[in-house]
Amino acid sequence: MQIETKFHGEMEVSKSDLWQFPKGMPGFEEEKEFVLLSIEGNAVFRVLQSVQTPNVAFIVGNPYTFTEDYSFKIDEPTVELLKIEKPEDIFVLGIISLKDPFEASTINLQAPVIFHAENKTAKQMIVNDESFSLRHPIGESQSSAKEEA
Amino acid sequence: MLVLSRKSNETIKVGDDIELRILEVKGDTVRIGIEAPKSVDILRGELVQSISETNTEAITMDATLFSQLTKKK
């Protein structure tokens, strides 16, 4: 199918590339289908692009690239919604707020996006523990992130 | 909006399987116990609001900012 994207122009995606977000995302409840697009020349970040609305595109990255100490419990509603059976079923990405200068950019650790790789269902889960940062700076870890890429 | 008055230890049933119990009222703070099926998300309203705002903020980056990413290896 043909979709329109915010940064990649029009592109062809296959049905098997679609991620279902049964509940949408906070503030974007109507957006139920996304694709993960890679960014040319950049292995650290990807784009989580809505299939329905070209303008709804989030930059996402592996939170463990930007913080050493990050662990949380997947809550029951998420386990049920995504039908998670074992830890290997899932992977986690964080939503990045890009800023100018780049070093001021942040990642949301309070609400990670959980992806079930097998059934292609995903959810932005809000961690019910307010010690997690909504705006964790990513600038200082950027040099190490580059090396990992 | 339905408005109900409740005293300490009184409950409100929402549908068949959600029960809210007023545990304690102290000054301007009310402690509420919630019993709901495991599949129901229970979250503080302000927290959901700030996540929505952060999401909205995250999609406002423009093409110029995005183009910086393609140069970072």
Backbone of each chain as ProteinMPNN parsed JSONL, in Angstrom:
{"seq_chain_A": "MQIETKFHGEMEVSKSDLWQFPKGMPGFEEEKEFVLLSIEGNAVFRVLQSVQTPNVAFIVGNPYTFTEDYSFKIDEPTVELLKIEKPEDIFVLGIISLKDPFEASTINLQAPVIFHAENKTAKQMIVNDESFSLRHPIGESQSSAKEEA", "coords_chain_A": {"N_chain_A": [[0.836, -1.208, 0.0], [0.295, 2.313, -0.568], [1.659, 4.996, 1.213], [1.593, 8.3, 2.704], [4.239, 10.174, 3.985], [5.84, 12.067, 6.63], [8.56, 12.75, 6.436], [9.706, 11.171, 4.495], [8.509, 11.378, 2.083], [6.181, 10.103, -0.385], [5.558, 6.667, 0.048], [5.916, 3.108, -0.482], [4.521, 0.661, 1.48], [4.401, -2.544, 2.996], [1.67, -4.589, 4.071], [2.501, -6.195, 6.135], [4.337, -4.669, 7.416], [3.037, -3.011, 9.089], [2.267, -1.638, 12.28], [0.002, -2.288, 14.8], [-1.738, -0.108, 16.862], [-3.853, -0.484, 19.176], [-5.035, 1.275, 20.991], [-4.335, 3.741, 20.112], [-2.262, 6.6, 20.756], [-1.39, 8.52, 23.709], [-2.956, 11.604, 23.387], [-3.109, 11.192, 20.72], [-5.221, 9.499, 19.985], [-6.692, 8.541, 17.885], [-5.0, 7.507, 16.063], [-4.2, 4.564, 14.843], [-2.547, 2.901, 13.442], [0.801, 2.402, 12.598], [4.036, 2.801, 10.989], [7.442, 1.731, 11.209], [10.156, 3.533, 10.296], [13.378, 3.625, 8.847], [16.177, 5.882, 9.199], [18.083, 7.452, 6.85], [21.538, 7.006, 6.924], [21.659, 7.03, 9.665], [21.751, 5.149, 12.444], [20.853, 5.197, 14.965], [18.426, 6.409, 15.471], [14.908, 6.103, 14.625], [11.913, 6.527, 12.654], [8.658, 6.75, 13.811], [5.958, 6.436, 12.115], [2.722, 7.617, 11.463], [0.188, 5.89, 9.687], [-2.103, 6.942, 8.805], [-2.116, 9.739, 9.151], [-0.037, 11.96, 7.724], [1.446, 13.984, 9.016], [1.809, 13.122, 11.595], [4.429, 11.98, 13.075], [6.875, 10.436, 14.871], [10.115, 10.75, 16.269], [12.033, 8.05, 17.249], [13.958, 6.11, 19.591], [16.247, 3.658, 20.92], [15.892, 3.365, 24.294], [17.86, 2.45, 26.025], [20.198, 3.206, 24.948], [20.556, 5.73, 25.776], [20.403, 5.883, 28.468], [21.735, 4.353, 31.311], [20.612, 3.151, 33.42], [17.767, 1.854, 33.474], [14.817, 0.511, 34.136], [11.674, -1.067, 34.211], [8.4, -2.215, 35.079], [6.319, -4.095, 33.017], [3.005, -3.315, 32.804], [-0.116, -4.945, 33.796], [-2.439, -4.33, 32.112], [-1.113, -3.752, 29.715], [0.288, -6.123, 29.173], [-1.904, -7.771, 28.72], [-3.215, -6.468, 26.571], [-1.288, -6.524, 24.517], [-0.812, -9.144, 24.432], [1.428, -10.444, 25.644], [3.722, -12.98, 26.257], [6.243, -13.818, 26.977], [9.395, -12.282, 27.956], [11.036, -12.004, 25.702], [9.307, -11.532, 23.654], [8.976, -8.856, 23.181], [10.057, -5.494, 22.253], [11.458, -2.275, 23.116], [10.938, 1.168, 22.568], [11.819, 4.624, 22.835], [10.21, 7.839, 22.826], [11.46, 10.612, 21.166], [12.075, 14.033, 21.746], [13.059, 16.216, 19.52], [15.433, 18.825, 19.535], [16.692, 22.111, 18.911], [19.674, 23.548, 19.795], [20.852, 20.225, 18.83], [21.833, 18.875, 21.05], [20.161, 19.513, 23.101], [18.026, 17.881, 22.955], [15.511, 15.504, 24.05], [14.47, 12.403, 25.633], [11.538, 10.485, 26.212], [11.13, 8.834, 29.073], [9.208, 8.111, 30.766], [7.024, 7.197, 29.427], [7.364, 4.709, 27.654], [7.368, 3.102, 24.402], [5.967, 0.058, 23.722], [6.617, -2.768, 21.827], [5.255, -5.604, 20.336], [6.897, -8.006, 18.791], [6.104, -10.221, 17.347], [3.215, -10.366, 16.959], [2.834, -7.86, 16.024], [1.696, -5.751, 17.444], [1.322, -2.779, 19.352], [1.958, -0.423, 22.024], [1.904, 2.682, 23.694], [3.079, 2.814, 26.77], [2.265, 4.079, 29.917], [4.345, 4.616, 32.554], [3.637, 3.957, 35.835], [5.051, 5.481, 37.797], [6.422, 8.122, 39.136], [9.056, 8.81, 39.127], [10.367, 8.542, 36.821], [11.695, 10.223, 33.97], [10.082, 12.57, 31.867], [11.412, 14.019, 30.12], [14.225, 13.214, 29.481], [17.542, 14.129, 29.146], [19.346, 13.677, 26.086], [21.593, 14.523, 24.966], [24.208, 14.43, 26.211], [24.917, 11.767, 26.071], [25.307, 11.332, 23.493], [27.741, 11.008, 22.105], [28.625, 8.439, 22.795], [26.484, 7.043, 21.838], [26.794, 7.358, 19.133], [29.02, 5.822, 18.638], [28.036, 3.263, 19.155], [26.311, 2.997, 17.061]], "CA_chain_A": [[0.0, 0.0, 0.0], [1.013, 3.586, -0.685], [1.327, 5.945, 2.287], [2.295, 9.566, 2.66], [4.978, 10.319, 5.233], [6.277, 13.424, 6.918], [9.951, 13.02, 6.048], [10.195, 10.272, 3.451], [7.657, 11.502, 0.909], [5.266, 8.966, -0.551], [6.277, 5.41, -0.048], [5.177, 1.856, -0.537], [4.782, -0.219, 2.621], [3.594, -3.755, 2.891], [0.76, -4.78, 5.221], [3.215, -6.852, 7.227], [5.153, -3.665, 8.1], [2.202, -2.149, 9.919], [2.121, -1.902, 13.716], [-1.322, -1.905, 15.293], [-1.843, 0.53, 18.172], [-5.304, -0.549, 19.398], [-5.52, 2.424, 21.765], [-3.682, 4.958, 19.668], [-1.28, 7.041, 21.734], [-1.938, 9.682, 24.419], [-3.009, 12.804, 22.547], [-3.3, 10.776, 19.323], [-6.003, 8.277, 20.195], [-7.289, 8.083, 16.628], [-3.954, 6.938, 15.206], [-4.158, 3.155, 15.261], [-1.58, 2.141, 12.645], [2.06, 3.108, 12.355], [5.16, 2.037, 10.457], [8.747, 2.157, 11.691], [10.998, 3.793, 9.125], [14.742, 3.955, 9.232], [16.649, 7.185, 8.743], [19.306, 7.238, 6.082], [22.777, 7.469, 7.542], [21.536, 7.141, 11.108], [21.279, 3.863, 12.964], [20.437, 5.38, 16.358], [17.029, 6.829, 15.519], [13.98, 5.716, 13.572], [10.692, 7.336, 12.644], [7.398, 6.045, 14.001], [5.111, 7.246, 11.218], [1.311, 7.223, 11.356], [-0.222, 5.519, 8.345], [-3.301, 7.714, 8.485], [-1.864, 11.181, 9.161], [1.379, 12.166, 7.398], [2.134, 14.883, 9.929], [2.073, 12.483, 12.882], [5.638, 11.17, 12.946], [7.719, 10.587, 16.052], [11.463, 10.18, 16.239], [12.157, 7.119, 18.367], [15.276, 5.514, 19.751], [16.386, 2.688, 21.995], [16.169, 4.138, 25.515], [19.059, 1.962, 26.705], [21.324, 3.92, 24.367], [20.684, 7.06, 26.383], [20.412, 5.799, 29.916], [22.248, 3.043, 31.708], [19.828, 2.597, 34.504], [16.359, 2.025, 33.101], [14.032, -0.711, 34.158], [10.302, -0.845, 34.68], [7.578, -3.412, 34.964], [5.224, -3.975, 32.052], [1.806, -3.496, 33.616], [-1.066, -5.974, 33.352], [-3.219, -3.958, 30.926], [-0.257, -3.837, 28.522], [0.509, -7.552, 28.937], [-3.14, -8.303, 28.137], [-3.5, -5.865, 25.27], [-0.321, -6.966, 23.508], [-0.713, -10.616, 24.551], [2.834, -10.762, 25.884], [3.874, -14.231, 27.003], [7.59, -13.879, 27.542], [10.105, -11.02, 27.73], [11.619, -11.942, 24.354], [8.274, -11.132, 22.69], [8.829, -7.415, 22.999], [11.155, -4.538, 22.345], [11.009, -1.003, 23.66], [11.537, 2.378, 22.009], [11.404, 5.85, 23.514], [9.91, 8.959, 21.927], [12.452, 11.677, 21.275], [11.719, 15.394, 21.346], [14.252, 16.821, 18.919], [15.547, 20.245, 19.819], [17.809, 22.817, 18.314], [20.642, 22.592, 19.247], [20.545, 18.812, 18.995], [22.226, 18.433, 22.39], [19.065, 19.797, 24.035], [16.94, 16.92, 22.709], [15.199, 14.658, 25.198], [13.705, 11.172, 25.392], [10.498, 10.27, 27.215], [11.319, 7.541, 29.745], [8.002, 7.848, 31.553], [6.032, 6.526, 28.59], [8.006, 3.963, 26.571], [6.476, 2.404, 23.472], [6.247, -1.377, 23.792], [6.26, -3.42, 20.562], [5.258, -7.072, 20.306], [7.487, -8.237, 17.475], [5.44, -11.321, 16.656], [1.858, -10.055, 16.488], [2.863, -6.506, 15.471], [0.828, -4.866, 18.207], [2.159, -1.9, 20.158], [1.251, 0.495, 22.918], [2.718, 3.58, 24.515], [2.691, 2.506, 28.139], [2.651, 5.094, 30.899], [4.859, 3.962, 33.762], [2.961, 4.575, 36.982], [6.067, 5.776, 38.796], [6.751, 9.452, 38.639], [10.479, 9.126, 39.193], [10.893, 8.51, 35.46], [11.658, 11.541, 33.363], [9.419, 12.774, 30.582], [12.375, 14.722, 29.257], [15.586, 12.823, 29.855], [18.441, 14.671, 28.112], [20.1, 12.659, 25.359], [22.765, 15.178, 24.397], [25.507, 14.043, 26.746], [25.286, 10.391, 25.723], [25.304, 11.246, 22.041], [29.007, 10.513, 21.556], [28.663, 6.984, 22.925], [25.448, 6.526, 20.948], [27.349, 7.321, 17.78], [29.909, 4.668, 18.541], [27.236, 2.047, 19.077], [25.695, 2.924, 15.742]], "C_chain_A": [[0.871, 1.258, 0.0], [0.661, 4.473, 0.521], [2.118, 7.238, 2.106], [2.977, 9.776, 4.005], [5.431, 11.76, 5.423], [7.663, 13.722, 6.338], [10.455, 12.189, 4.873], [9.37, 10.382, 2.173], [6.658, 10.361, 0.824], [6.068, 7.696, -0.595], [5.356, 4.2, 0.015], [5.526, 1.045, 0.714], [3.898, -1.455, 2.485], [2.785, -3.913, 4.182], [1.498, -5.379, 6.412], [4.154, -5.892, 7.959], [4.348, -2.831, 9.093], [2.192, -2.606, 11.376], [0.757, -1.407, 14.147], [-1.193, -1.295, 16.687], [-3.33, 0.573, 18.53], [-5.858, 0.659, 20.147], [-4.966, 3.752, 21.258], [-2.564, 5.306, 20.633], [-1.848, 8.246, 22.46], [-1.841, 10.946, 23.564], [-3.272, 12.475, 21.084], [-4.1, 9.467, 19.294], [-6.566, 7.706, 18.894], [-6.273, 7.387, 15.719], [-3.718, 5.487, 15.63], [-3.12, 2.338, 14.495], [-0.348, 2.993, 12.347], [3.023, 2.191, 11.594], [6.441, 2.594, 11.076], [9.659, 2.319, 10.488], [12.417, 4.099, 9.596], [15.14, 5.296, 8.623], [18.0, 6.976, 8.067], [20.519, 7.795, 6.825], [22.714, 7.574, 9.05], [20.945, 5.86, 11.671], [20.738, 3.997, 14.386], [18.936, 5.67, 16.451], [16.228, 6.221, 14.379], [12.76, 6.618, 13.643], [9.5, 6.409, 12.828], [6.328, 6.895, 13.306], [3.68, 6.713, 11.233], [0.975, 6.93, 9.907], [-1.318, 6.47, 7.845], [-3.004, 9.199, 8.303], [-0.385, 11.456, 8.914], [2.126, 12.989, 8.447], [2.463, 14.245, 11.287], [3.235, 11.491, 12.731], [6.535, 11.472, 14.138], [9.12, 10.053, 15.755], [11.577, 9.271, 17.461], [13.567, 6.543, 18.406], [15.263, 4.524, 20.904], [16.756, 3.422, 23.292], [17.465, 3.719, 26.205], [20.331, 2.55, 26.106], [21.611, 5.211, 25.135], [20.677, 7.033, 27.903], [20.874, 4.403, 30.312], [21.26, 2.337, 32.618], [18.342, 2.8, 34.201], [15.666, 0.682, 33.168], [12.67, -0.416, 34.749], [9.537, -2.129, 34.436], [6.499, -3.147, 33.914], [3.931, -4.256, 32.818], [0.818, -4.48, 32.976], [-1.889, -5.57, 32.129], [-2.411, -4.068, 29.63], [0.01, -5.294, 28.156], [-0.721, -8.147, 28.24], [-3.38, -7.78, 26.735], [-2.577, -6.416, 24.189], [-0.17, -8.491, 23.484], [0.741, -11.064, 24.681], [2.926, -12.04, 26.715], [5.243, -14.363, 27.64], [8.344, -12.608, 27.166], [10.645, -10.885, 26.301], [10.599, -11.515, 23.296], [8.407, -9.661, 22.291], [10.161, -6.686, 22.834], [10.576, -3.166, 22.656], [11.7, 0.142, 22.936], [11.002, 3.592, 22.763], [11.162, 6.962, 22.506], [10.842, 10.123, 22.221], [11.804, 13.017, 20.912], [12.995, 16.042, 20.83], [14.268, 18.313, 19.199], [16.733, 20.822, 19.047], [18.427, 23.698, 19.393], [20.299, 21.142, 19.603], [20.783, 18.317, 20.421], [21.119, 18.659, 23.421], [17.899, 18.823, 23.874], [16.744, 15.992, 23.907], [14.459, 13.397, 24.758], [12.714, 10.985, 26.551], [10.647, 8.874, 27.831], [10.09, 7.153, 30.566], [6.962, 7.063, 30.754], [6.687, 5.841, 27.396], [6.979, 3.318, 25.644], [6.912, 0.939, 23.423], [5.741, -2.024, 22.504], [6.303, -4.935, 20.74], [5.664, -7.5, 18.899], [6.708, -9.264, 16.661], [4.084, -10.912, 16.087], [1.707, -8.604, 16.017], [1.84, -5.577, 16.124], [1.717, -4.018, 19.115], [1.31, -0.961, 20.991], [2.256, 1.426, 23.577], [2.237, 3.416, 25.949], [3.168, 3.605, 29.081], [3.092, 4.387, 32.168], [4.317, 4.715, 34.979], [3.923, 4.892, 38.122], [6.68, 7.098, 38.353], [8.217, 9.806, 38.791], [11.111, 9.068, 37.803], [10.714, 9.863, 34.789], [10.903, 11.526, 32.034], [10.391, 13.376, 29.587], [13.793, 14.43, 29.722], [16.543, 13.308, 28.767], [19.218, 13.562, 27.391], [21.418, 13.209, 24.854], [24.071, 14.605, 24.873], [25.919, 12.631, 26.352], [25.431, 10.219, 24.214], [26.6, 10.668, 21.474], [29.074, 8.991, 21.649], [27.617, 6.347, 22.014], [25.988, 6.397, 19.534], [28.247, 6.1, 17.6], [29.13, 3.366, 18.381], [26.616, 1.865, 17.702], [26.694, 2.35, 14.762]], "O_chain_A": [[2.001, 1.268, 0.489], [-0.518, 4.675, 0.812], [3.159, 7.267, 1.451], [2.36, 9.577, 5.052], [5.404, 12.563, 4.49], [7.906, 14.809, 5.815], [11.515, 12.476, 4.318], [9.521, 9.557, 1.271], [6.329, 9.732, 1.83], [7.138, 7.647, -1.202], [4.218, 4.255, 0.482], [6.699, 0.775, 0.973], [2.8, -1.403, 1.931], [3.179, -3.426, 5.242], [1.158, -5.103, 7.562], [4.709, -6.243, 9.0], [4.913, -2.04, 9.848], [2.118, -3.8, 11.667], [0.392, -0.258, 13.898], [-0.604, -1.9, 17.583], [-4.004, 1.557, 18.226], [-7.017, 1.028, 19.96], [-5.119, 4.779, 21.918], [-1.981, 4.421, 21.259], [-2.702, 8.942, 21.909], [-0.765, 11.302, 23.083], [-3.614, 13.356, 20.295], [-3.706, 8.483, 18.669], [-6.879, 6.518, 18.819], [-6.645, 6.756, 14.729], [-3.102, 5.229, 16.665], [-2.842, 1.196, 14.864], [-0.448, 4.138, 11.908], [2.848, 0.973, 11.56], [6.516, 3.773, 11.422], [9.905, 1.365, 9.75], [12.618, 4.753, 10.619], [14.527, 5.775, 7.669], [18.925, 6.402, 8.642], [20.503, 8.933, 7.295], [23.615, 8.145, 9.665], [19.79, 5.526, 11.41], [20.225, 3.031, 14.95], [18.265, 5.233, 17.386], [16.763, 5.874, 13.327], [12.601, 7.386, 14.592], [9.343, 5.421, 12.111], [5.867, 7.911, 13.826], [3.448, 5.519, 11.041], [1.422, 7.636, 9.003], [-1.437, 6.755, 6.654], [-3.563, 9.846, 7.417], [0.44, 11.214, 9.794], [3.294, 12.728, 8.734], [3.292, 14.762, 12.036], [3.055, 10.344, 12.324], [6.904, 12.621, 14.38], [9.283, 9.037, 15.078], [11.254, 9.68, 18.577], [14.268, 6.496, 17.396], [14.376, 4.554, 21.757], [17.821, 4.034, 23.372], [18.097, 4.524, 26.888], [21.413, 2.415, 26.678], [22.735, 5.714, 25.149], [20.918, 8.054, 28.548], [20.459, 3.405, 29.724], [21.099, 1.117, 32.589], [17.741, 3.79, 34.617], [15.912, -0.189, 32.334], [12.537, 0.385, 35.674], [9.971, -3.006, 33.69], [5.85, -2.101, 33.927], [3.784, -5.322, 33.415], [0.907, -4.798, 31.79], [-2.033, -6.364, 31.2], [-2.948, -4.428, 28.583], [-0.034, -5.665, 26.982], [-0.595, -8.924, 27.294], [-3.705, -8.539, 25.822], [-3.019, -6.735, 23.085], [0.513, -9.047, 22.624], [1.218, -11.929, 23.946], [2.279, -12.159, 27.755], [5.386, -14.95, 28.712], [7.997, -11.934, 26.196], [10.703, -9.782, 25.757], [10.973, -11.176, 22.174], [7.999, -9.268, 21.198], [11.223, -7.178, 23.215], [9.382, -2.921, 22.488], [12.91, 0.098, 22.714], [9.877, 3.584, 23.263], [11.817, 7.027, 21.466], [10.989, 10.557, 23.363], [11.088, 13.129, 19.918], [13.896, 16.373, 21.601], [13.238, 18.982, 19.11], [17.632, 20.107, 18.604], [17.716, 24.571, 19.891], [19.558, 20.876, 20.55], [20.054, 17.469, 20.934], [21.141, 18.06, 24.497], [16.897, 18.931, 24.581], [17.673, 15.729, 24.672], [13.901, 13.333, 23.663], [13.017, 11.288, 27.705], [10.332, 7.867, 27.196], [9.956, 6.01, 31.002], [6.129, 6.357, 31.322], [6.587, 6.319, 26.266], [5.857, 3.026, 26.057], [8.065, 0.625, 23.126], [4.58, -1.853, 22.132], [7.288, -5.476, 21.243], [4.893, -7.379, 17.948], [6.659, -9.186, 15.434], [3.824, -11.081, 14.896], [0.614, -8.166, 15.659], [1.213, -4.744, 15.468], [2.749, -4.49, 19.592], [0.132, -0.732, 20.719], [3.34, 0.997, 23.973], [1.13, 3.826, 26.297], [4.33, 4.009, 29.044], [2.32, 3.653, 32.784], [4.507, 5.922, 35.13], [3.633, 4.601, 39.282], [7.364, 7.176, 37.332], [8.598, 10.962, 38.61], [12.252, 9.492, 37.621], [9.721, 10.557, 35.007], [11.053, 10.625, 31.208], [10.218, 13.259, 28.373], [14.469, 15.291, 30.284], [16.386, 12.949, 27.6], [19.691, 12.62, 28.026], [22.266, 12.459, 24.369], [24.957, 14.317, 24.069], [27.108, 12.318, 26.299], [25.649, 9.113, 23.719], [26.577, 9.931, 20.488], [29.519, 8.325, 20.714], [27.825, 5.256, 21.483], [25.675, 5.441, 18.824], [28.235, 5.441, 16.561], [29.496, 2.491, 17.595], [26.419, 0.744, 17.234], [26.382, 2.198, 13.581]]}, "seq_chain_B": "MLVLSRKSNETIKVGDDIELRILEVKGDTVRIGIEAPKSVDILRGELVQSISETNTEAITMDATLFSQLTKKK", "coords_chain_B": {"N_chain_B": [[-22.021, 15.169, 33.388], [-22.077, 12.837, 36.0], [-22.746, 13.43, 39.356], [-21.918, 12.472, 42.596], [-22.41, 12.239, 46.137], [-20.319, 10.951, 48.634], [-19.395, 9.121, 51.558], [-16.623, 8.388, 53.794], [-15.37, 5.134, 53.242], [-17.533, 4.378, 51.746], [-18.836, 3.214, 48.584], [-18.571, 3.289, 44.956], [-20.006, 1.892, 42.159], [-18.891, 1.173, 38.939], [-20.14, 0.233, 36.027], [-20.125, -3.367, 35.639], [-17.847, -4.357, 36.766], [-16.091, -2.593, 38.013], [-15.058, -1.004, 40.922], [-15.065, 1.739, 43.042], [-13.701, 2.884, 46.019], [-14.096, 5.106, 48.668], [-11.539, 5.82, 50.688], [-10.457, 7.52, 52.58], [-10.87, 10.813, 53.773], [-9.216, 13.76, 53.95], [-8.611, 16.924, 54.802], [-7.958, 18.607, 51.819], [-7.558, 16.322, 50.428], [-8.41, 13.236, 48.993], [-8.429, 9.82, 49.512], [-8.567, 7.116, 47.389], [-9.644, 3.859, 46.723], [-9.298, 1.523, 44.13], [-10.899, -0.999, 42.427], [-10.526, -3.014, 39.729], [-10.784, -4.802, 36.598], [-7.873, -6.58, 35.38], [-7.215, -5.718, 32.881], [-7.728, -3.072, 32.677], [-6.546, 0.193, 32.341], [-5.266, 2.214, 34.871], [-4.702, 5.405, 35.695], [-3.143, 8.449, 36.777], [-4.805, 11.439, 36.02], [-3.418, 13.872, 35.432], [-0.952, 12.953, 34.706], [-1.396, 11.502, 32.342], [-2.189, 13.641, 30.82], [0.243, 15.142, 30.746], [1.822, 13.377, 29.272], [0.481, 13.353, 26.829], [0.955, 16.01, 26.094], [3.738, 15.989, 25.854], [4.016, 14.208, 23.726], [2.777, 15.679, 21.705], [4.497, 17.826, 21.561], [6.707, 16.438, 20.667], [6.169, 15.826, 17.993], [6.405, 18.19, 16.699], [8.761, 18.865, 15.495], [10.634, 20.18, 12.753], [11.406, 19.864, 9.215], [13.997, 20.782, 8.867], [15.277, 20.364, 11.303], [14.995, 17.634, 11.374], [16.601, 16.933, 9.229], [19.108, 17.212, 10.225], [19.536, 14.836, 11.507], [20.048, 12.959, 9.559], [22.565, 13.496, 8.99], [24.044, 12.732, 11.084], [26.191, 10.3, 12.062]], "CA_chain_B": [[-21.256, 14.441, 34.415], [-22.84, 12.388, 37.164], [-22.076, 13.842, 40.59], [-22.432, 11.735, 43.753], [-21.733, 12.488, 47.408], [-19.987, 9.703, 49.311], [-18.654, 9.266, 52.818], [-15.538, 7.429, 53.958], [-15.668, 3.71, 53.174], [-18.625, 4.09, 50.822], [-18.306, 2.818, 47.276], [-19.291, 3.588, 43.717], [-19.788, 0.86, 41.149], [-18.915, 1.625, 37.549], [-20.368, -0.991, 35.252], [-20.234, -4.587, 36.44], [-16.627, -4.878, 37.371], [-15.191, -1.578, 38.582], [-15.564, -0.438, 42.159], [-14.235, 2.768, 43.666], [-14.033, 3.027, 47.435], [-13.502, 6.273, 49.322], [-10.872, 5.26, 51.857], [-10.16, 8.518, 53.594], [-10.961, 12.208, 53.351], [-8.402, 14.51, 54.914], [-8.372, 18.233, 54.198], [-8.387, 18.628, 50.419], [-7.097, 15.094, 49.783], [-9.273, 12.065, 49.116], [-7.774, 8.579, 49.113], [-9.557, 6.283, 46.71], [-9.224, 2.521, 46.32], [-9.957, 1.17, 42.866], [-10.843, -2.4, 42.025], [-10.923, -3.102, 38.327], [-10.139, -5.924, 35.914], [-6.457, -6.359, 35.077], [-7.027, -5.122, 31.566], [-8.091, -1.644, 32.699], [-5.503, 1.149, 32.702], [-5.64, 3.18, 35.896], [-3.61, 6.372, 35.66], [-3.46, 9.81, 37.201], [-5.186, 12.267, 34.878], [-2.387, 14.867, 35.08], [0.16, 12.253, 34.063], [-1.819, 11.245, 30.961], [-2.157, 14.953, 30.184], [1.613, 15.543, 30.388], [2.331, 12.519, 28.19], [-0.116, 13.897, 25.6], [1.663, 17.242, 25.731], [5.089, 15.637, 25.397], [3.857, 13.637, 22.386], [2.483, 16.77, 20.773], [5.759, 18.563, 21.426], [7.669, 15.617, 19.923], [5.932, 15.806, 16.543], [6.475, 19.522, 16.105], [10.046, 19.178, 14.845], [10.454, 20.441, 11.322], [12.287, 19.141, 8.293], [15.38, 21.235, 9.07], [15.771, 19.645, 12.467], [15.076, 16.229, 10.978], [17.701, 16.724, 8.288], [20.336, 17.066, 11.023], [19.695, 13.427, 11.89], [20.601, 12.177, 8.458], [24.001, 13.798, 8.903], [24.722, 12.172, 12.259], [26.464, 8.876, 11.886]], "C_chain_B": [[-22.168, 14.081, 35.579], [-22.077, 12.785, 38.424], [-22.731, 13.13, 41.774], [-21.705, 12.198, 45.007], [-21.514, 11.152, 48.106], [-19.255, 10.007, 50.606], [-17.524, 8.239, 52.822], [-16.066, 6.0, 53.959], [-16.896, 3.365, 52.323], [-18.05, 3.854, 49.422], [-19.165, 3.351, 46.138], [-18.986, 2.452, 42.756], [-19.861, 1.486, 39.762], [-19.04, 0.378, 36.684], [-20.405, -2.189, 36.191], [-18.99, -4.869, 37.253], [-15.638, -3.835, 37.864], [-15.834, -1.017, 39.846], [-14.562, 0.562, 42.721], [-14.662, 2.878, 45.125], [-13.327, 4.26, 47.999], [-12.87, 5.777, 50.617], [-10.745, 6.282, 52.978], [-10.331, 9.91, 52.994], [-10.233, 13.028, 54.405], [-8.061, 15.841, 54.267], [-8.836, 18.215, 52.753], [-7.922, 17.369, 49.67], [-8.067, 13.94, 50.045], [-8.462, 10.852, 48.691], [-8.827, 7.623, 48.573], [-8.942, 4.926, 46.382], [-9.999, 2.123, 45.074], [-9.804, -0.324, 42.626], [-11.384, -2.517, 40.621], [-10.257, -4.32, 37.705], [-8.712, -5.555, 35.513], [-6.23, -5.609, 33.765], [-7.287, -3.613, 31.551], [-6.902, -0.799, 33.148], [-6.02, 2.085, 33.783], [-4.481, 4.153, 36.058], [-4.075, 7.718, 36.194], [-3.711, 10.678, 35.966], [-4.097, 13.239, 34.451], [-1.24, 14.202, 34.328], [-0.171, 11.976, 32.597], [-1.758, 12.559, 30.169], [-0.723, 15.343, 29.814], [2.206, 14.655, 29.305], [1.774, 13.003, 26.846], [0.641, 15.137, 25.136], [3.065, 16.948, 25.201], [5.031, 15.04, 23.989], [3.624, 14.727, 21.349], [3.741, 17.588, 20.489], [6.728, 17.778, 20.526], [7.408, 15.627, 18.416], [6.079, 17.182, 15.897], [7.814, 19.815, 15.431], [9.847, 19.318, 13.329], [11.508, 19.702, 10.496], [13.756, 19.525, 8.497], [16.031, 20.458, 10.202], [15.972, 18.174, 12.103], [16.31, 15.979, 10.106], [19.039, 16.627, 9.018], [20.607, 15.601, 11.351], [20.37, 12.62, 10.791], [22.106, 12.432, 8.317], [24.766, 13.207, 10.07], [24.95, 10.687, 12.067], [27.009, 8.307, 13.17]], "O_chain_B": [[-22.929, 14.912, 36.075], [-20.885, 12.503, 38.539], [-23.95, 13.178, 41.937], [-20.517, 12.515, 44.954], [-22.419, 10.319, 48.163], [-18.578, 11.028, 50.728], [-17.47, 7.346, 51.977], [-17.075, 5.696, 54.594], [-17.255, 2.194, 52.195], [-16.922, 4.248, 49.125], [-20.3, 3.791, 46.323], [-17.824, 2.093, 42.565], [-20.786, 2.239, 39.458], [-18.12, -0.439, 36.631], [-20.681, -2.05, 37.383], [-19.047, -5.528, 38.291], [-14.473, -4.15, 38.107], [-16.995, -0.609, 39.842], [-13.374, 0.27, 42.856], [-15.853, 2.955, 45.424], [-12.12, 4.432, 47.83], [-13.575, 5.363, 51.537], [-10.903, 5.963, 54.156], [-9.973, 10.146, 51.84], [-10.577, 13.001, 55.586], [-7.307, 15.887, 53.295], [-9.979, 17.851, 52.475], [-7.893, 17.347, 48.439], [-8.484, 13.707, 51.18], [-7.867, 10.858, 47.614], [-9.841, 7.359, 49.218], [-7.846, 4.854, 45.827], [-11.203, 2.358, 44.975], [-8.689, -0.846, 42.625], [-12.534, -2.175, 40.346], [-9.264, -4.817, 38.235], [-8.385, -4.382, 35.331], [-5.203, -4.96, 33.566], [-7.088, -2.956, 30.529], [-6.321, -1.044, 34.205], [-7.086, 2.682, 33.635], [-3.401, 3.768, 36.507], [-5.246, 8.078, 36.079], [-2.943, 10.657, 35.003], [-3.865, 13.425, 33.256], [-0.636, 14.797, 33.435], [0.663, 12.188, 31.715], [-1.335, 12.586, 29.013], [-0.481, 15.82, 28.705], [3.01, 15.123, 28.499], [2.496, 13.058, 25.85], [0.93, 15.298, 23.951], [3.524, 17.562, 24.238], [5.89, 15.327, 23.155], [4.198, 14.703, 20.261], [4.012, 17.985, 19.356], [7.468, 18.362, 19.733], [8.344, 15.453, 17.635], [5.899, 17.325, 14.687], [7.993, 20.889, 14.858], [9.002, 18.655, 12.727], [12.376, 19.013, 11.031], [14.65, 18.696, 8.321], [17.155, 19.969, 10.092], [16.971, 17.555, 12.468], [16.975, 14.951, 10.229], [19.991, 16.038, 8.505], [21.759, 15.179, 11.459], [21.16, 11.715, 11.06], [22.819, 11.7, 7.63], [25.997, 13.179, 10.058], [24.002, 9.914, 11.928], [27.307, 7.115, 13.24]]}, "name": "protein", "num_of_chains": 2, "seq": "MQIETKFHGEMEVSKSDLWQFPKGMPGFEEEKEFVLLSIEGNAVFRVLQSVQTPNVAFIVGNPYTFTEDYSFKIDEPTVELLKIEKPEDIFVLGIISLKDPFEASTINLQAPVIFHAENKTAKQMIVNDESFSLRHPIGESQSSAKEEAMLVLSRKSNETIKVGDDIELRILEVKGDTVRIGIEAPKSVDILRGELVQSISETNTEAITMDATLFSQLTKKK"}
